């Protein structure tokens, strides 16, 4: 799933971050990113790498391996030596969605990748055609219920279909999915009125929302998106308990010694905890930071994958 371009750590110069002695290492760290250069995930990886290099002296390089819904990037990390120098910028796509969307997934996220640290949770936004006669989510739900099977959901990817399916399940909606090969195509048809609603990452949706070409009815996270303060969460807007957020985190090769994992965790957690980094990330609206221990992160990824699996099975989304 494409992550929004506003997932930015603007780190030009962030003073005051003390480098732990254990972080001193001359061998470069490699962060493998499942998306192309210039994407939000790529920018995030490069920004964090810049900060780590600035404060520890250890070089960090970003290796873009897009394609295959993250499979190419995951396999690159799996095949690397388990020495703590190769990391994956993984997340919802690689860990929560893929295990339930592929019939023969060539990896097990829990078995083949060791957690380092989460980086944050992002937002998706439910948008509707601007001419749809629904000013808020409750009116939208009533509109769909009055037209079973005749209101079309445009999904830019199988992963982006899942938040819409969760809303259908929780609100009791009969809305036909139309699958697209990318959010831009779905957005074009949404604006044209070929489909009636969609769930997209905020990086994709924000320009169209600001231009008045589509209308935002709710965000999928459990807190509001800072750049759209008047748009409620879906839970606030009429579906209590709804939450499905994008998230990103760092992983490394399974079998990496615990000392190396501890060092990586300290380096990257300390980078993301820097007050200026936190302020700039949140102000950009891209991602709300959350950090846990590697063990807690493992529990989080397992629980999130189970939640996605339940939604996907209930929606009867066909596996690739």
PLY file of the C-alpha trace (Angstrom):
ply
format ascii 1.0
element vertex 320
property float x
property float y
property float z
element edge 319
property int vertex1
property int vertex2
end_header
0.00 0.00 0.00
1.33 3.48 -0.98
2.22 5.56 1.98
1.48 9.27 1.91
4.14 11.72 0.80
3.72 13.72 3.96
5.40 11.02 6.08
8.34 13.35 6.57
11.12 13.53 9.12
12.52 16.96 8.26
15.91 16.58 9.83
18.16 19.14 8.20
19.83 19.82 11.54
18.49 18.47 14.80
20.87 19.35 17.62
21.24 17.62 20.90
20.79 13.94 20.15
23.46 12.04 22.03
24.86 9.02 20.22
25.10 5.87 22.34
28.53 4.35 22.38
27.10 1.03 21.22
25.98 2.69 17.98
29.55 3.29 16.72
29.96 1.14 13.63
31.90 1.83 10.44
29.92 -0.58 8.27
26.94 1.13 6.58
23.39 0.35 7.52
21.16 -0.46 4.54
17.44 0.35 4.71
15.51 -1.52 2.03
12.37 0.36 0.98
9.54 -1.46 -0.87
8.64 1.68 -2.82
10.32 3.85 -5.45
12.58 6.82 -4.86
10.61 9.94 -4.06
7.77 8.08 -2.34
6.75 8.98 1.19
8.38 5.81 2.54
11.59 6.59 0.67
11.67 10.12 2.07
11.07 8.81 5.57
13.91 6.27 5.30
16.37 8.83 3.93
15.47 11.38 6.60
15.91 8.93 9.46
19.13 7.66 7.90
20.45 11.20 7.68
19.75 11.78 11.36
21.37 8.51 12.43
24.48 9.27 10.38
24.62 12.81 11.71
24.49 11.70 15.31
26.39 8.39 15.28
28.77 8.73 12.33
27.53 5.43 10.88
26.67 5.65 7.16
23.10 4.78 6.20
22.13 3.97 2.61
18.63 3.52 1.22
18.03 0.71 -1.26
14.76 1.03 -3.19
13.26 -2.28 -4.27
9.70 -1.56 -5.39
7.28 -4.08 -6.81
5.45 -7.22 -5.87
3.50 -5.58 -3.04
6.71 -5.44 -1.01
7.77 -9.03 -1.76
11.00 -8.03 -3.54
12.14 -5.85 -0.64
11.25 -8.45 1.98
13.18 -11.17 0.17
16.22 -8.90 -0.11
16.27 -8.50 3.67
15.60 -12.18 4.31
18.61 -13.13 2.17
20.98 -10.65 3.85
23.48 -11.78 6.51
21.87 -11.65 9.96
24.37 -9.13 11.30
22.15 -6.12 11.99
23.22 -4.07 8.97
20.23 -4.62 6.66
16.79 -3.32 7.58
13.37 -3.35 5.98
11.04 -0.39 6.11
7.94 -2.55 6.48
4.42 -1.94 7.58
0.77 -2.59 6.92
1.37 -3.95 3.43
4.20 -6.35 4.26
2.93 -7.55 7.63
-0.84 -7.08 7.90
-2.26 -7.35 4.38
0.06 -9.60 2.36
-0.34 -12.74 4.51
-4.06 -12.70 3.68
-3.94 -11.45 0.09
-1.44 -13.97 -1.36
-2.13 -17.68 -1.57
1.58 -18.57 -1.60
3.39 -15.81 0.25
7.14 -16.60 0.17
7.72 -15.35 3.70
6.24 -15.40 7.18
6.47 -11.91 8.73
6.73 -13.24 12.26
9.26 -15.96 11.45
11.48 -14.38 8.79
11.83 -10.79 9.98
13.03 -9.56 13.36
11.36 -6.40 14.73
13.51 -3.35 15.47
11.05 -0.55 16.22
7.77 0.91 14.99
7.95 4.41 13.53
4.36 5.59 13.47
0.75 5.30 12.43
-0.63 7.19 9.46
-4.08 8.09 8.20
-6.42 6.98 5.46
-9.41 9.11 4.54
-12.88 8.21 3.28
-13.80 10.47 0.38
-16.98 10.71 -1.70
-17.93 12.29 -5.00
-18.58 16.00 -4.38
-22.10 15.77 -5.80
-23.17 12.87 -3.60
-26.06 14.11 -1.42
-24.40 13.24 1.90
-22.91 15.96 4.05
-21.53 13.61 6.69
-20.91 9.94 7.35
-24.33 9.26 8.88
-26.03 10.67 5.78
-23.69 8.63 3.58
-24.55 5.42 5.43
-28.26 6.17 5.04
-27.74 6.92 1.33
-25.98 3.58 0.73
-28.53 1.60 2.73
-31.31 3.05 0.61
-29.56 1.84 -2.56
-28.22 -1.68 -1.85
-25.65 -2.78 -4.39
-25.94 0.42 -6.41
-23.31 2.58 -4.70
-19.78 1.77 -5.88
-16.59 1.68 -3.81
-13.47 2.43 -5.84
-10.36 0.73 -4.39
-6.86 1.62 -5.54
-5.38 -1.67 -4.32
-6.53 -4.81 -2.50
-5.03 -3.36 0.68
-6.94 -0.09 0.26
-10.12 -2.07 -0.25
-9.89 -3.42 3.30
-10.77 -0.17 5.16
-13.85 0.20 2.97
-14.83 -3.40 3.61
-14.48 -2.85 7.35
-16.89 0.08 7.15
-19.32 -2.04 5.13
-19.15 -4.79 7.74
-19.52 -2.52 10.76
-22.25 -0.29 9.28
-24.14 -3.07 7.46
-23.65 -1.65 3.95
-24.20 -3.36 0.61
-21.79 -1.48 -1.68
-20.14 -3.00 -4.77
-16.35 -2.84 -4.96
-14.62 -1.74 -8.17
-10.95 -2.69 -8.15
-8.32 -0.38 -9.69
-4.59 -0.69 -10.29
-3.64 2.33 -8.24
-5.27 5.13 -6.27
-4.87 7.78 -9.01
-7.12 5.76 -11.31
-9.68 5.29 -8.55
-9.60 9.01 -7.76
-10.13 9.94 -11.42
-13.28 7.82 -11.57
-14.44 9.10 -8.19
-14.20 12.69 -9.41
-16.01 11.73 -12.62
-18.77 9.99 -10.67
-18.14 6.51 -12.08
-17.67 5.31 -8.48
-19.16 7.01 -5.45
-16.65 6.60 -2.62
-13.12 5.50 -1.89
-10.62 5.17 0.95
-7.18 6.58 0.11
-4.04 7.62 1.93
-4.15 11.26 2.92
-1.19 12.09 0.68
-3.26 11.09 -2.32
-6.53 12.53 -1.14
-5.50 15.84 0.41
-4.97 17.88 -2.80
-8.36 16.81 -4.16
-10.05 17.53 -0.83
-8.48 20.99 -0.60
-9.50 21.72 -4.21
-13.11 20.74 -3.50
-13.06 17.94 -6.07
-14.04 15.31 -3.49
-15.49 15.53 0.01
-13.88 13.94 3.07
-16.27 12.28 5.53
-13.89 10.62 7.99
-10.39 9.36 8.70
-9.63 5.77 9.62
-7.23 6.44 12.50
-8.53 6.91 16.05
-7.34 10.54 16.09
-8.00 13.32 13.61
-5.61 14.19 10.83
-3.90 17.50 11.74
-4.17 18.96 8.22
-7.93 18.23 8.18
-8.98 19.22 11.71
-12.67 19.51 10.79
-12.86 15.96 9.41
-13.85 13.57 12.21
-12.61 10.06 12.72
-14.99 7.41 11.35
-15.61 6.33 14.94
-16.60 9.88 15.90
-18.71 10.30 12.78
-21.07 7.43 13.49
-19.32 4.03 13.55
-18.05 3.56 17.14
-15.02 1.32 17.44
-13.85 1.77 13.86
-10.07 2.05 13.52
-7.71 0.89 10.80
-4.47 2.82 10.47
-1.47 2.57 8.22
1.75 1.98 10.12
5.45 1.76 9.35
8.34 0.18 11.23
11.84 -1.18 10.88
12.71 -4.88 10.73
15.88 -6.84 10.09
16.90 -10.35 9.11
15.71 -13.16 11.36
18.52 -14.68 13.38
20.24 -11.36 14.04
21.96 -11.52 17.46
20.13 -9.85 20.31
23.03 -7.43 20.90
22.71 -6.13 17.34
18.93 -5.85 17.66
19.29 -3.91 20.90
21.77 -1.53 19.28
19.49 -0.90 16.30
16.53 -0.35 18.57
18.42 2.21 20.67
19.71 4.11 17.65
16.39 4.40 15.83
14.18 4.91 18.87
16.43 7.71 20.03
16.24 9.31 16.59
12.44 9.23 16.49
12.15 10.49 20.06
14.03 13.69 19.36
11.56 16.50 20.25
12.13 18.43 17.04
11.65 15.32 14.93
8.41 14.53 16.74
7.06 18.05 16.24
7.90 18.16 12.56
6.53 14.71 11.80
3.23 15.42 13.52
2.98 18.95 12.11
3.40 17.51 8.62
0.29 15.47 9.30
1.84 12.32 7.95
2.34 10.07 10.91
1.86 10.00 14.65
4.89 8.42 16.30
4.51 5.39 18.49
7.32 3.34 19.96
7.38 0.08 21.86
9.92 -2.56 22.74
10.70 -5.16 20.04
8.63 -7.71 21.97
5.62 -5.36 22.16
6.09 -4.52 18.49
5.87 -8.23 17.66
2.59 -8.45 19.58
1.27 -5.39 17.78
2.10 -6.71 14.29
0.56 -10.11 15.07
-2.65 -8.52 16.38
-2.91 -6.14 13.44
-2.38 -8.98 10.94
-5.11 -10.99 12.66
-7.50 -8.01 12.41
-6.79 -7.55 8.70
-7.21 -11.27 8.12
-10.62 -11.28 9.75
-11.79 -8.36 7.59
-10.40 -9.88 4.39
-12.00 -13.26 5.02
-15.37 -11.71 5.83
-15.19 -9.66 2.63
-14.23 -12.78 0.65
-11.41 -10.92 -1.09
-9.84 -13.33 -3.56
-6.17 -14.13 -2.96
-3.60 -13.54 -5.68
0 1
1 2
2 3
3 4
4 5
5 6
6 7
7 8
8 9
9 10
10 11
11 12
12 13
13 14
14 15
15 16
16 17
17 18
18 19
19 20
20 21
21 22
22 23
23 24
24 25
25 26
26 27
27 28
28 29
29 30
30 31
31 32
32 33
33 34
34 35
35 36
36 37
37 38
38 39
39 40
40 41
41 42
42 43
43 44
44 45
45 46
46 47
47 48
48 49
49 50
50 51
51 52
52 53
53 54
54 55
55 56
56 57
57 58
58 59
59 60
60 61
61 62
62 63
63 64
64 65
65 66
66 67
67 68
68 69
69 70
70 71
71 72
72 73
73 74
74 75
75 76
76 77
77 78
78 79
79 80
80 81
81 82
82 83
83 84
84 85
85 86
86 87
87 88
88 89
89 90
90 91
91 92
92 93
93 94
94 95
95 96
96 97
97 98
98 99
99 100
100 101
101 102
102 103
103 104
104 105
105 106
106 107
107 108
108 109
109 110
110 111
111 112
112 113
113 114
114 115
115 116
116 117
117 118
118 119
119 120
120 121
121 122
122 123
123 124
124 125
125 126
126 127
127 128
128 129
129 130
130 131
131 132
132 133
133 134
134 135
135 136
136 137
137 138
138 139
139 140
140 141
141 142
142 143
143 144
144 145
145 146
146 147
147 148
148 149
149 150
150 151
151 152
152 153
153 154
154 155
155 156
156 157
157 158
158 159
159 160
160 161
161 162
162 163
163 164
164 165
165 166
166 167
167 168
168 169
169 170
170 171
171 172
172 173
173 174
174 175
175 176
176 177
177 178
178 179
179 180
180 181
181 182
182 183
183 184
184 185
185 186
186 187
187 188
188 189
189 190
190 191
191 192
192 193
193 194
194 195
195 196
196 197
197 198
198 199
199 200
200 201
201 202
202 203
203 204
204 205
205 206
206 207
207 208
208 209
209 210
210 211
211 212
212 213
213 214
214 215
215 216
216 217
217 218
218 219
219 220
220 221
221 222
222 223
223 224
224 225
225 226
226 227
227 228
228 229
229 230
230 231
231 232
232 233
233 234
234 235
235 236
236 237
237 238
238 239
239 240
240 241
241 242
242 243
243 244
244 245
245 246
246 247
247 248
248 249
249 250
250 251
251 252
252 253
253 254
254 255
255 256
256 257
257 258
258 259
259 260
260 261
261 262
262 263
263 264
264 265
265 266
266 267
267 268
268 269
269 270
270 271
271 272
272 273
273 274
274 275
275 276
276 277
277 278
278 279
279 280
280 281
281 282
282 283
283 284
284 285
285 286
286 287
287 288
288 289
289 290
290 291
291 292
292 293
293 294
294 295
295 296
296 297
297 298
298 299
299 300
300 301
301 302
302 303
303 304
304 305
305 306
306 307
307 308
308 309
309 310
310 311
311 312
312 313
313 314
314 315
315 316
316 317
317 318
318 319
